Amino acid sequence: MTKLRLPAMSHGVTSFIWAVGFAVFIWIGGIGIGISRATSGLFALVALCAIFLFVRVYGEDEPRRS
């Protein structure tokens, strides 16, 4: 019986998925603590861009040279 594997995704797609997930978390958390939806959305949008760039640049391990 063969095991199913996830398809290979580029690092940019993975970075974007992480960024969207954290941005939604920040947006919902901001609304939950009483920040207006617009302000919370603005913070989430800025965080999405920052998280995407951070994960894109620093998130991938460099291959080891042996």
C-alpha positions in Angstrom: 0.0 0.0 0.0 1.4 3.4 -1.0 1.5 6.4 1.4 0.1 9.7 0.1 2.5 12.6 0.3 1.9 16.3 0.2 2.8 18.0 -3.0 6.1 20.0 -3.1 5.5 23.7 -2.7 7.9 26.5 -3.3 9.3 28.4 -0.4 7.4 31.6 -1.5 4.0 29.8 -1.3 4.8 28.4 2.2 5.9 31.9 3.3 2.7 33.4 2.1 0.6 30.7 3.8 2.4 31.4 7.1 1.9 35.2 6.7 -1.8 34.9 5.9 -2.3 32.6 8.9 -0.6 34.9 11.3 -2.3 38.0 9.8 -5.7 36.4 10.3 -4.8 35.6 13.9 -3.7 39.2 14.5 -6.9 40.5 12.9 -9.2 38.3 14.9 -7.2 38.9 18.1 -7.4 42.7 17.6 -11.1 42.6 17.2 -11.4 40.3 20.2 -9.6 42.9 22.5 -11.7 45.8 21.3 -9.7 47.4 18.4 -11.9 48.5 15.5 -12.0 46.3 12.5 -10.3 48.9 10.3 -7.4 49.4 12.6 -7.1 45.7 13.3 -7.1 45.1 9.5 -4.4 47.7 9.0 -2.2 46.1 11.6 -2.8 42.7 10.1 -2.0 43.9 6.6 1.3 45.4 7.8 2.1 42.3 9.7 1.3 40.1 6.7 3.9 42.0 4.6 6.5 41.9 7.4 5.9 38.2 8.2 6.1 37.2 4.6 9.4 38.9 4.1 10.8 37.6 7.3 9.8 34.0 6.6 10.9 34.3 3.0 14.4 35.5 3.9 15.1 33.6 7.1 12.7 30.7 7.0 14.6 28.2 4.8 17.5 26.1 6.0 20.6 26.3 4.0 21.8 22.9 2.7 24.7 21.5 4.7 28.0 21.1 2.9 29.8 17.9 3.7 
